[in-house]
Amino acid sequence: MSALIDKNHGSRVIVTTRNVDVANLTSIDGALYELDPLSDEDSKRLLCTRIFNEEQVIHSDLEEVTTKILRKCGGVPLAIITVSSMLACIQNKTKYEWYGVYNSMGSGLEKDKSLKNMRKILYLSYSDLPSYLKPCLLYLSMFPEDYLIRRKDLIRLWVAEGFVDEKKGSNSYDLGGIYFSELINRSMIQPIGMDKNGSARACQVHDMVLDLIIYLAAQENFAMLSEGPDLKTSACKIRRLSLQGSKLDTDKEDRKEGQTAMPATVDMSHVRSLIALGDAFQWMQPLSRFSVLRVLVLELSPSKNNDPKDIFRLHHLRYLTLRGELATELLEHIGNLQSLRTLDLWGTSLEELPPSIVQLKQLERLITGKGVKFPDGIGNLVSLQQLAVLNVKESQNTLAELVKLTELRVLAVTGFDENEGLIKTFLQTLINLNNIVTLNFDGIELCSLDCMPEQWRGPAHLQSFNGGRLIFSELPRWFSSLCELSCLSIRVHVLRQVDIQLLGALPVLRFLNLLGTTEEGLVIGSDQPFRSLAEFEFAHYSRCWLVFGQGGMPRLQRLKLYFQARKRVGGGFDLGTENLTSLKHVTVVVDCDGARTREVEDAETKIRDAVDGHPNHPTLVLSRRYESSME
């Protein structure tokens, strides 16, 4: 009742469900509203968009079978998306191939839109998956409904489970990224958010797909899940276990003191993968019973049933993620986990890593919070491919040891604090890290990376540079040597035309996020082509403007601009966007701080006029920031 206005009349509660019986039970006056299925025209449009990425006309040979397939989908969007994703994966789009899909759909949803029939269609899509994708999809049954699953975490879990077959010459984590994209393309998982490479940052599973894969995972004894200590299973050997506890209440210690523990009669000796979320640590069996565990994701909480130090007796562990309250003393014996490949301590209260961590010679990924201090000897971790986040101010000896970590591919650093000595040591180290492809910075101070001799060159294979909130005094000249750089996010104190020329010459740059002030008008034209750039985000804090000339950014599809309205008063908005021949989407954020309402509205009108005049008719998303600060 606390959610209702004044805890009184005047509010409405809307219940949505696919189950008619539930709808009847929750309806007070018997009134139900049933959503109409998609029309034939909308169904066809959805199918065509999914298969051809546009509203393309179906070939005449496929017209009849398309109509029959859509009839079996019954106007249900999920069914149409699922089936069209299968059709999109068929290389030879002939009517014989499509009739094969049609015949395998059974009765479909034309006459009976029950959950049972919907599951049959989803199962058809699951059966059509390549063998290497099926365990990857079933693994998602380990996460609760509506759970946001980060792409990088999921890929690391797949690798630890052995689902990703590392092919000759390929990196298993890169291959896992391909698997992730395939599941999205087949509409088995829903992408959430996009990163600079155009890949989804995370995913969720549609509740009906989740219902199916939970059922299949149980049937195949792939995984079991429980929301409490009363685990019901007929399986002789549990291979993977997901314990989905209640959300932790940090204001109350051990709030379920009298809660029943999971019965000791359930055999955990064969469990290889355990995900324990919420308060599950309080009621699950002792960790010592999971003797062959290889993968552990654990939210720590006070428990009388469990000793977290038992983790370090699990000698088969390859993957360990811990969340919650964590002291250095607890990790004292982490050196015992000699098989460990991934250690993720992000989001814990940890302040310092224990000395024994340097014994983990097979560790490939070490992920911590920004303020964690590293012990001496990190250079012994010669298998390390990812290190995040290294605070160079707190761990200066580790900075010096980076030169030994020749397998590093991903590095995140913070703590420079305008210390030129630390910056110089760091840049000298980079010369020897030939495998670095991703470099991320964190911090809010002013920084310069131009303290090296003019002939100095950056990491030859660097693909992604994220300067975070650091403000660089100038664009580093050595950026011109980064021939493989595809993603760049950087803040520059003063931008110059020469900086635009340098960036525009980078051959494979696809994403650019550029922020700064400028004392001169900047022009992007054929002399600075940005020939590969697909997405450009530009934020500036001065009266001078950026203009797109002819021949510049020929492949740019997405443009995002951020500006302060009060600094554009009297200034024009002739950006030259009509010269961006591939433009599809425009996003503009107007900073209203200190500006008058009329000035903001005038700026918005000019922006709309500029975008409306583009021959491609790109979409426009216009928003305001700090609107309450308008004068």
C-alpha positions as CSV (number, residue, x, y, z in Angstrom):
1,M,0.0,0.0,0.0
2,S,2.9,2.4,0.5
3,A,3.3,2.6,-3.2
4,L,-0.1,4.1,-3.7
5,I,-0.8,7.9,-3.6
6,D,-1.3,8.8,0.1
7,K,-2.2,5.2,0.7
8,N,-5.6,6.0,-0.5
9,H,-8.1,5.7,-3.4
10,G,-7.1,7.2,-6.8
11,S,-4.5,4.7,-8.0
12,R,-4.7,1.8,-10.4
13,V,-3.0,-1.6,-10.2
14,I,-2.4,-3.3,-13.6
15,V,-1.7,-7.0,-13.6
16,T,-0.2,-8.5,-16.8
17,T,-0.1,-12.2,-17.3
18,R,-0.1,-14.8,-20.1
19,N,-2.3,-17.1,-17.9
20,V,-6.0,-16.5,-18.2
21,D,-6.7,-18.2,-14.9
22,V,-4.4,-15.7,-13.1
23,A,-6.1,-12.8,-14.9
24,N,-9.5,-14.0,-13.7
25,L,-8.4,-14.4,-10.1
26,T,-6.9,-10.9,-10.0
27,S,-9.8,-9.1,-11.7
28,I,-12.3,-7.6,-9.3
29,D,-15.2,-7.0,-11.6
30,G,-14.4,-9.7,-14.2
31,A,-13.1,-7.2,-16.7
32,L,-10.2,-8.4,-18.8
33,Y,-8.3,-6.8,-21.6
34,E,-6.7,-9.2,-24.1
35,L,-4.1,-7.8,-26.3
36,D,-4.8,-8.3,-30.0
37,P,-2.3,-10.2,-32.0
38,L,-0.3,-8.4,-34.6
39,S,-2.0,-7.8,-37.9
40,D,-1.0,-9.8,-41.0
41,E,0.8,-6.7,-42.3
42,D,2.6,-5.9,-39.1
43,S,3.6,-9.6,-38.7
44,K,5.1,-9.6,-42.2
45,R,6.9,-6.4,-41.6
46,L,8.4,-7.7,-38.4
47,L,9.6,-10.9,-40.1
48,C,11.1,-9.1,-43.0
49,T,12.9,-6.6,-40.8
50,R,14.4,-9.4,-38.8
51,I,15.6,-11.5,-41.8
52,F,16.7,-8.7,-44.2
53,N,17.4,-5.9,-41.6
54,E,14.9,-3.8,-43.5
55,E,11.3,-3.8,-44.8
56,Q,12.2,-5.7,-48.0
57,V,9.6,-7.3,-50.2
58,I,9.5,-11.1,-49.9
59,H,10.4,-12.9,-53.1
60,S,7.4,-14.2,-54.9
61,D,8.7,-17.8,-54.5
62,L,8.6,-17.4,-50.7
63,E,5.3,-15.5,-50.5
64,E,3.1,-18.6,-50.0
65,V,5.3,-20.3,-47.4
66,T,5.8,-17.0,-45.6
67,T,2.0,-16.6,-45.2
68,K,1.7,-20.1,-43.8
69,I,4.6,-19.6,-41.3
70,L,3.1,-16.3,-40.1
71,R,-0.3,-18.0,-39.7
72,K,1.2,-20.5,-37.4
73,C,2.9,-17.7,-35.4
74,G,-0.6,-16.4,-34.7
75,G,0.5,-12.7,-34.5
76,V,2.6,-13.4,-31.4
77,P,5.7,-11.2,-31.7
78,L,8.0,-13.6,-29.8
79,A,7.0,-16.4,-32.0
80,I,7.6,-14.3,-35.2
81,I,11.0,-13.1,-34.0
82,T,12.1,-16.6,-33.0
83,V,11.1,-18.2,-36.3
84,S,12.4,-15.4,-38.4
85,S,15.8,-15.7,-36.6
86,M,15.9,-19.3,-37.7
87,L,15.0,-18.3,-41.3
88,A,17.7,-15.6,-41.2
89,C,20.4,-18.2,-40.4
90,I,19.5,-20.3,-43.5
91,Q,22.0,-19.4,-46.2
92,N,20.0,-20.7,-49.2
93,K,16.7,-18.9,-48.8
94,T,14.6,-21.2,-50.9
95,K,11.0,-22.2,-50.4
96,Y,12.1,-25.8,-49.8
97,E,14.3,-24.7,-46.8
98,W,11.5,-22.5,-45.5
99,Y,8.9,-25.3,-45.8
100,G,11.2,-27.4,-43.7
101,V,10.9,-24.9,-40.9
102,Y,7.1,-24.6,-41.5
103,N,6.6,-28.4,-41.3
104,S,8.6,-28.6,-38.0
105,M,6.4,-26.0,-36.3
106,G,3.6,-28.4,-35.6
107,S,0.1,-26.8,-35.1
108,G,1.7,-23.5,-34.1
109,L,-0.3,-20.7,-32.5
110,E,-2.9,-20.1,-35.2
111,K,-5.8,-21.7,-33.2
112,D,-4.2,-22.3,-29.7
113,K,-1.9,-19.6,-28.2
114,S,-1.2,-21.6,-25.1
115,L,2.2,-21.6,-23.3
116,K,2.6,-25.2,-24.3
117,N,2.4,-24.4,-28.0
118,M,4.6,-21.4,-27.6
119,R,7.2,-23.6,-25.9
120,K,7.1,-26.0,-28.9
121,I,8.1,-23.1,-31.2
122,L,10.9,-22.0,-28.9
123,Y,12.1,-25.6,-28.6
124,L,12.3,-25.7,-32.4
125,S,14.6,-22.7,-32.3
126,Y,16.7,-24.3,-29.6
127,S,17.0,-27.6,-31.6
128,D,18.2,-25.6,-34.6
129,L,21.2,-24.2,-32.6
130,P,24.6,-25.5,-33.4
131,S,25.9,-28.0,-30.8
132,Y,28.4,-25.5,-29.4
133,L,25.7,-23.0,-28.6
134,K,23.3,-25.3,-26.8
135,P,25.4,-25.5,-23.5
136,C,26.0,-21.8,-23.7
137,L,22.3,-21.1,-23.8
138,L,21.4,-23.7,-21.1
139,Y,24.0,-22.1,-18.8
140,L,21.7,-19.0,-18.7
141,S,19.2,-21.1,-16.7
142,M,21.5,-20.5,-13.8
143,F,20.5,-16.9,-13.4
144,P,17.2,-15.5,-12.0
145,E,14.4,-14.0,-14.1
146,D,15.1,-10.5,-15.4
147,Y,18.7,-10.8,-14.1
148,L,21.1,-8.5,-16.0
149,I,24.0,-10.7,-17.2
150,R,27.2,-8.9,-18.2
151,R,28.6,-10.1,-21.5
152,K,32.2,-10.2,-20.2
153,D,31.2,-12.2,-17.1
154,L,29.2,-14.7,-19.1
155,I,32.0,-15.3,-21.6
156,R,34.5,-15.9,-18.8
157,L,32.1,-18.4,-17.3
158,W,31.7,-20.2,-20.6
159,V,35.4,-20.4,-21.0
160,A,35.9,-21.7,-17.4
161,E,33.2,-24.4,-18.1
162,G,35.0,-25.5,-21.3
163,F,32.1,-24.5,-23.6
164,V,34.3,-22.5,-25.8
165,D,36.6,-24.6,-28.0
166,E,39.7,-22.6,-28.6
167,K,40.5,-23.0,-32.3
168,K,44.0,-22.7,-33.6
169,G,45.1,-19.1,-33.8
170,S,42.1,-17.7,-31.9
171,N,41.6,-16.4,-28.4
172,S,38.9,-18.3,-26.4
173,Y,37.5,-15.1,-25.0
174,D,37.1,-13.5,-28.5
175,L,35.5,-16.8,-29.7
176,G,33.1,-16.6,-26.7
177,G,32.1,-13.1,-27.9
178,I,31.2,-14.6,-31.2
179,Y,29.0,-17.2,-29.5
180,F,27.3,-14.4,-27.5
181,S,26.6,-12.5,-30.7
182,E,25.2,-15.6,-32.4
183,L,22.7,-16.1,-29.6
184,I,21.6,-12.5,-30.0
185,N,21.2,-12.9,-33.7
186,R,19.1,-16.0,-33.2
187,S,16.9,-14.0,-30.7
188,M,17.6,-16.5,-27.9
189,I,18.9,-13.7,-25.6
190,Q,18.0,-10.0,-25.5
191,P,20.8,-7.4,-25.8
192,I,21.1,-4.7,-23.2
193,G,23.1,-1.6,-23.9
194,M,25.8,-1.2,-26.5
195,D,29.6,-0.6,-26.1
196,K,31.9,1.3,-28.4
197,N,32.4,-1.8,-30.6
198,G,28.7,-2.1,-31.3
199,S,28.5,-5.2,-29.0
200,A,25.9,-5.6,-26.3
201,R,27.2,-4.9,-22.8
202,A,24.9,-7.3,-21.2
203,C,21.9,-9.5,-21.9
204,Q,18.6,-10.8,-20.4
205,V,16.6,-13.8,-21.1
206,H,12.9,-13.5,-22.1
207,D,10.9,-15.2,-19.4
208,M,9.4,-17.7,-21.8
209,V,12.8,-18.7,-23.1
210,L,14.1,-18.9,-19.5
211,D,11.1,-21.2,-18.7
212,L,12.1,-23.5,-21.6
213,I,15.9,-23.7,-20.8
214,I,15.2,-24.3,-17.1
215,Y,13.0,-27.2,-18.1
216,L,15.6,-28.5,-20.6
217,A,18.5,-28.0,-18.1
218,A,16.6,-30.2,-15.6
219,Q,15.7,-32.8,-18.1
220,E,19.2,-33.2,-19.3
221,N,20.7,-33.0,-15.8
222,F,22.6,-30.0,-17.0
223,A,21.8,-27.7,-14.1
224,M,19.5,-27.5,-11.1
225,L,18.2,-24.4,-9.3
226,S,16.7,-23.6,-6.0
227,E,15.3,-20.5,-4.3
228,G,15.6,-21.9,-0.8
229,P,17.1,-24.7,1.2
230,D,14.4,-27.2,0.2
231,L,16.2,-28.4,-2.9
232,K,14.0,-31.0,-4.7
233,T,15.9,-33.2,-7.2
234,S,15.7,-36.7,-8.5
235,A,19.2,-36.4,-10.1
236,C,21.8,-38.8,-8.7
237,K,24.6,-36.4,-9.6
238,I,24.2,-32.6,-9.6
239,R,26.7,-31.0,-12.0
240,R,25.7,-27.4,-11.8
241,L,23.8,-25.7,-9.1
242,S,22.2,-22.2,-8.9
243,L,21.0,-21.1,-5.4
244,Q,18.9,-18.0,-5.8
245,G,18.5,-16.5,-2.4
246,S,16.6,-13.4,-1.2
247,K,18.2,-10.0,-1.7
248,L,20.6,-9.2,1.1
249,D,19.5,-6.7,3.7
250,T,22.7,-4.9,4.7
251,D,21.0,-3.1,7.6
252,K,20.3,-6.4,9.4
253,E,23.0,-8.9,10.3
254,D,22.2,-12.5,9.7
255,R,18.5,-11.7,9.5
256,K,17.5,-15.3,9.0
257,E,19.2,-16.7,12.1
258,G,16.6,-19.4,12.5
259,Q,16.4,-20.3,8.9
260,T,16.6,-24.0,7.9
261,A,19.9,-25.1,6.3
262,M,19.9,-27.2,3.2
263,P,19.8,-30.9,4.1
264,A,23.1,-32.6,4.3
265,T,21.5,-35.6,2.5
266,V,21.8,-33.8,-0.9
267,D,25.0,-35.0,-2.4
268,M,27.2,-32.0,-3.6
269,S,30.3,-34.1,-4.3
270,H,29.8,-33.9,-8.1
271,V,28.9,-30.2,-8.4
272,R,31.3,-28.5,-10.7
273,S,29.7,-25.1,-11.0
274,L,27.9,-23.1,-8.2
275,I,26.2,-19.7,-8.4
276,A,25.0,-18.6,-4.9
277,L,23.2,-15.2,-4.9
278,G,21.5,-13.1,-2.3
279,D,21.4,-14.7,1.1
280,A,22.1,-18.3,-0.2
281,F,25.4,-18.4,1.6
282,Q,23.5,-18.3,4.9
283,W,21.6,-21.6,4.2
284,M,23.5,-23.5,1.7
285,Q,25.6,-26.6,2.6
286,P,29.2,-25.9,3.7
287,L,31.6,-25.2,0.9
288,S,33.8,-28.1,2.0
289,R,31.2,-30.5,0.6
290,F,31.7,-29.1,-2.9
291,S,35.0,-31.0,-3.4
292,V,35.3,-30.9,-7.2
293,L,34.0,-27.3,-7.7
294,R,35.6,-25.5,-10.8
295,V,33.4,-22.4,-11.0
296,L,32.2,-20.4,-8.0
297,V,30.1,-17.2,-8.0
298,L,29.4,-16.2,-4.4
299,E,27.7,-13.3,-2.6
300,L,29.2,-13.3,0.8
301,S,27.0,-12.6,3.9
302,P,27.3,-13.5,7.6
303,S,26.6,-17.2,8.1
304,K,26.7,-19.7,10.9
305,N,26.6,-22.6,8.4
306,N,29.5,-21.6,6.3
307,D,33.1,-20.5,6.7
308,P,34.3,-18.5,3.7
309,K,37.9,-19.7,4.3
310,D,36.8,-23.1,3.0
311,I,36.9,-21.6,-0.5
312,F,40.7,-22.0,-0.4
313,R,40.4,-25.8,0.0
314,L,38.7,-26.1,-3.3
315,H,41.8,-26.9,-5.3
316,H,40.0,-27.5,-8.6
317,L,38.7,-24.0,-8.8
318,R,39.3,-22.3,-12.2
319,Y,36.9,-19.4,-11.8
320,L,36.1,-17.4,-8.6
321,T,33.9,-14.3,-8.3
322,L,33.3,-12.9,-4.8
323,R,31.0,-10.0,-3.9
324,G,30.2,-8.3,-0.5
325,E,32.2,-7.7,2.6
326,L,35.8,-9.1,2.2
327,A,38.8,-8.5,4.3
328,T,42.5,-9.2,3.3
329,E,42.8,-11.8,6.0
330,L,40.1,-13.9,4.4
331,L,42.1,-14.2,1.2
332,E,45.3,-15.2,3.1
333,H,45.5,-18.7,1.6
334,I,44.3,-17.8,-1.9
335,G,47.7,-19.1,-3.1
336,N,46.4,-22.6,-2.6
337,L,44.2,-22.3,-5.7
338,Q,46.8,-23.2,-8.2
339,S,44.3,-24.0,-10.9
340,L,42.7,-20.6,-10.8
341,R,42.4,-18.8,-14.1
342,T,39.9,-15.9,-13.2
343,L,39.7,-14.0,-9.9
344,D,37.0,-11.3,-9.9
345,L,36.9,-9.2,-6.7
346,W,35.1,-6.2,-8.2
347,G,32.4,-4.8,-5.9
348,T,33.9,-6.1,-2.7
349,S,35.2,-4.1,0.3
350,L,38.7,-5.4,-0.2
351,E,41.5,-2.8,0.4
352,E,44.6,-4.9,-0.2
353,L,45.5,-8.1,-1.9
354,P,47.3,-10.8,0.2
355,P,51.0,-11.7,-0.6
356,S,50.1,-15.3,-1.5
357,I,48.3,-14.1,-4.7
358,V,51.6,-14.0,-6.5
359,Q,51.7,-17.8,-6.3
360,L,48.9,-18.1,-8.9
361,K,51.1,-18.8,-11.9
362,Q,48.1,-19.9,-14.1
363,L,45.9,-16.8,-13.3
364,E,44.8,-15.1,-16.5
365,R,42.4,-12.5,-15.2
366,L,42.6,-10.4,-12.1
367,I,39.8,-7.9,-11.5
368,T,39.7,-5.7,-8.4
369,G,38.3,-2.3,-7.3
370,K,40.1,1.0,-8.0
371,G,41.6,1.5,-4.5
372,V,43.1,-2.0,-3.9
373,K,46.8,-2.1,-3.1
374,F,48.8,-4.9,-4.8
375,P,51.6,-6.8,-3.1
376,D,55.1,-7.0,-4.5
377,G,55.7,-9.9,-6.9
378,I,52.8,-9.4,-9.3
379,G,55.3,-9.9,-12.0
380,N,55.3,-13.6,-11.2
381,L,51.8,-13.9,-12.7
382,V,53.3,-14.5,-16.1
383,S,50.0,-15.9,-17.6
384,L,48.0,-12.8,-16.8
385,Q,46.0,-11.4,-19.8
386,Q,43.8,-8.9,-17.9
387,L,44.7,-6.7,-15.0
388,A,42.1,-4.2,-13.6
389,V,42.3,-1.9,-11.8
390,L,45.9,-1.1,-11.0
391,N,46.3,2.0,-8.8
392,V,49.9,3.0,-9.7
393,K,50.2,5.5,-6.8
394,E,49.3,2.8,-4.2
395,S,51.3,0.0,-5.9
396,Q,54.4,1.6,-7.5
397,N,56.4,-1.6,-7.3
398,T,53.7,-3.4,-9.3
399,L,54.0,-0.7,-12.0
400,A,57.7,-1.5,-12.3
401,E,56.9,-5.2,-12.6
402,L,54.4,-4.8,-15.4
403,V,57.2,-5.3,-17.9
404,K,57.2,-9.0,-17.0
405,L,53.6,-9.5,-17.8
406,T,54.1,-10.0,-21.6
407,E,50.8,-11.8,-22.1
408,L,48.7,-8.8,-21.0
409,R,45.9,-7.9,-23.4
410,V,43.7,-5.7,-21.2
411,L,45.0,-3.2,-18.7
412,A,43.1,-0.7,-16.6
413,V,45.1,1.9,-14.5
414,T,44.5,4.8,-12.2
415,G,46.3,7.0,-9.6
416,F,48.7,9.1,-11.7
417,D,47.8,12.3,-10.0
418,E,49.8,14.5,-12.4
419,N,53.0,12.6,-11.4
420,E,55.2,12.8,-14.5
421,G,57.6,10.1,-13.1
422,L,54.9,7.6,-12.8
423,I,53.5,8.4,-16.2
424,K,57.0,8.0,-17.8
425,T,57.6,4.7,-16.1
426,F,54.2,3.5,-17.3
427,L,54.8,4.5,-20.9
428,Q,58.3,2.9,-20.9
429,T,56.6,-0.3,-19.7
430,L,54.1,-0.2,-22.5
431,I,56.9,-0.7,-25.0
432,N,57.4,-4.3,-23.9
433,L,53.7,-5.2,-23.7
434,N,53.3,-6.1,-27.3
435,N,50.0,-8.0,-26.8
436,I,48.1,-5.0,-25.2
437,V,44.8,-4.4,-27.2
438,T,42.8,-2.5,-24.6
439,L,44.0,0.3,-22.3
440,N,41.7,2.0,-19.9
441,F,42.4,4.9,-17.5
442,D,40.5,6.2,-14.5
443,G,40.8,9.4,-12.5
444,I,39.7,13.0,-12.7
445,E,43.0,14.9,-12.7
446,L,44.9,16.7,-15.6
447,C,47.4,14.4,-17.2
448,S,49.9,14.4,-20.1
449,L,51.1,11.4,-22.0
450,D,53.5,13.4,-24.2
451,C,56.5,13.1,-21.9
452,M,58.4,10.7,-24.1
453,P,60.9,11.4,-27.0
454,E,59.4,12.3,-30.3
455,Q,60.4,9.0,-31.9
456,W,58.6,6.9,-29.2
457,R,55.8,4.7,-30.5
458,G,52.7,3.4,-28.6
459,P,51.7,-0.3,-28.3
460,A,51.6,-1.6,-31.9
461,H,48.4,-3.7,-31.6
462,L,46.3,-1.3,-29.4
463,Q,42.7,-1.5,-30.5
464,S,40.9,0.4,-27.7
465,F,41.9,3.4,-25.6
466,N,39.6,4.8,-23.0
467,G,40.9,7.9,-21.1
468,G,37.9,7.8,-18.7
469,R,37.5,11.1,-16.9
470,L,41.2,12.0,-17.2
471,I,41.7,15.3,-18.9
472,F,44.8,15.2,-21.2
473,S,46.6,18.5,-21.6
474,E,47.0,17.7,-25.3
475,L,46.4,14.9,-27.7
476,P,49.5,12.6,-27.5
477,R,51.5,12.8,-30.8
478,W,52.3,9.1,-30.6
479,F,48.7,8.3,-31.3
480,S,49.6,8.7,-35.0
481,S,51.4,5.3,-34.7
482,L,48.3,3.4,-33.5
483,C,47.4,1.8,-36.9
484,E,45.1,-0.8,-35.3
485,L,43.2,1.6,-33.0
486,S,39.4,1.2,-33.6
487,C,37.9,2.7,-30.4
488,L,39.0,6.0,-28.8
489,S,37.5,7.9,-25.9
490,I,39.5,10.9,-24.7
491,R,39.1,14.3,-23.1
492,V,41.6,16.9,-24.3
493,H,42.0,20.3,-22.5
494,V,42.4,22.3,-25.7
495,L,41.6,20.7,-29.1
496,R,43.4,22.0,-32.2
497,Q,42.9,21.5,-35.9
498,V,46.1,19.5,-36.0
499,D,44.5,17.0,-33.5
500,I,41.6,16.5,-35.9
501,Q,44.1,15.8,-38.7
502,L,46.0,13.3,-36.6
503,L,42.8,11.4,-35.6
504,G,41.3,11.6,-39.1
505,A,44.3,9.7,-40.5
506,L,43.9,6.7,-38.3
507,P,42.9,4.0,-40.8
508,V,40.5,1.7,-38.8
509,L,39.1,4.1,-36.2
510,R,35.4,3.1,-35.9
511,F,34.3,4.8,-32.7
512,L,35.4,8.3,-31.4
513,N,34.3,10.0,-28.2
514,L,36.0,13.4,-28.1
515,L,35.6,16.0,-25.4
516,G,37.3,19.3,-24.9
517,T,37.5,23.1,-25.5
518,T,38.8,24.7,-28.6
519,E,40.0,28.2,-29.4
520,E,39.5,27.8,-33.2
521,G,36.8,26.5,-35.5
522,L,37.4,22.8,-36.3
523,V,36.7,21.5,-39.7
524,I,36.4,17.8,-40.7
525,G,36.7,17.4,-44.5
526,S,38.5,15.3,-47.1
527,D,41.9,16.2,-45.6
528,Q,40.8,14.5,-42.3
529,P,38.6,11.7,-43.8
530,F,38.0,9.5,-40.8
531,R,37.3,6.9,-43.5
532,S,36.3,4.1,-41.2
533,L,34.4,6.0,-38.5
534,A,30.9,4.8,-37.9
535,E,30.0,6.6,-34.6
536,F,31.2,10.0,-33.3
537,E,30.4,11.6,-30.0
538,F,31.6,15.2,-29.5
539,A,31.3,17.3,-26.4
540,H,32.8,20.8,-26.2
541,Y,32.7,23.7,-23.8
542,S,33.5,26.8,-25.9
543,R,31.9,29.2,-28.4
544,C,33.9,27.7,-31.4
545,W,32.1,25.0,-33.3
546,L,32.8,21.9,-35.4
547,V,31.9,21.8,-39.1
548,F,31.6,18.8,-41.3
549,G,33.0,19.5,-44.8
550,Q,32.6,17.5,-48.0
551,G,34.4,14.1,-48.0
552,G,34.7,13.8,-44.3
553,M,33.5,10.7,-42.3
554,P,31.9,9.0,-45.3
555,R,30.8,6.0,-43.2
556,L,29.4,7.8,-40.2
557,Q,26.0,6.5,-39.2
558,R,25.6,7.7,-35.6
559,L,26.4,11.3,-34.4
560,K,26.0,12.5,-30.8
561,L,26.7,16.2,-29.9
562,Y,26.8,17.8,-26.4
563,F,27.1,21.6,-26.0
564,Q,26.3,24.4,-23.6
565,A,23.4,26.5,-24.8
566,R,24.7,29.7,-23.2
567,K,27.9,29.6,-25.2
568,R,26.0,29.2,-28.5
569,V,24.0,32.4,-28.1
570,G,24.2,34.3,-31.4
571,G,26.2,31.4,-32.9
572,G,25.0,29.5,-35.9
573,F,24.2,25.8,-36.1
574,D,25.3,25.2,-39.7
575,L,27.2,22.0,-38.9
576,G,27.4,20.8,-42.5
577,T,25.7,17.5,-41.4
578,E,24.3,17.3,-45.0
579,N,27.9,16.3,-46.0
580,L,27.7,13.1,-43.8
581,T,26.4,10.9,-46.5
582,S,25.8,7.8,-44.4
583,L,24.1,9.5,-41.4
584,K,21.2,7.6,-39.8
585,H,20.9,8.7,-36.2
586,V,21.6,12.0,-34.5
587,T,21.5,12.6,-30.7
588,V,21.9,16.0,-29.2
589,V,22.2,16.9,-25.5
590,V,21.7,20.5,-24.6
591,D,23.4,21.7,-21.4
592,C,20.9,24.3,-20.0
593,D,23.0,25.5,-17.1
594,G,23.0,29.3,-17.0
595,A,21.0,29.7,-20.2
596,R,17.6,31.3,-20.6
597,T,14.6,29.3,-21.7
598,R,14.3,31.2,-25.0
599,E,18.0,30.5,-25.8
600,V,17.6,26.8,-25.2
601,E,14.4,26.7,-27.3
602,D,16.1,28.7,-30.1
603,A,19.1,26.3,-30.1
604,E,16.7,23.3,-30.3
605,T,14.8,24.7,-33.2
606,K,18.0,25.3,-35.2
607,I,19.1,21.7,-34.5
608,R,15.8,20.3,-35.7
609,D,16.0,22.4,-38.9
610,A,19.5,21.2,-39.5
611,V,18.6,17.6,-39.1
612,D,15.3,17.8,-41.0
613,G,17.2,19.2,-44.0
614,H,19.5,16.1,-44.3
615,P,18.7,14.1,-47.4
616,N,18.8,10.8,-45.4
617,H,16.1,12.0,-42.9
618,P,18.0,10.6,-39.9
619,T,16.3,10.1,-36.6
620,L,16.8,12.8,-34.0
621,V,16.9,12.4,-30.2
622,L,17.0,15.7,-28.5
623,S,17.3,16.0,-24.7
624,R,18.2,18.6,-22.0
625,R,20.6,18.4,-19.1
626,Y,20.6,20.6,-16.0
627,E,17.2,22.0,-17.1
628,S,16.5,23.1,-13.5
629,S,19.5,25.5,-13.7
630,M,18.0,27.6,-16.5
631,E,17.7,31.2,-15.7
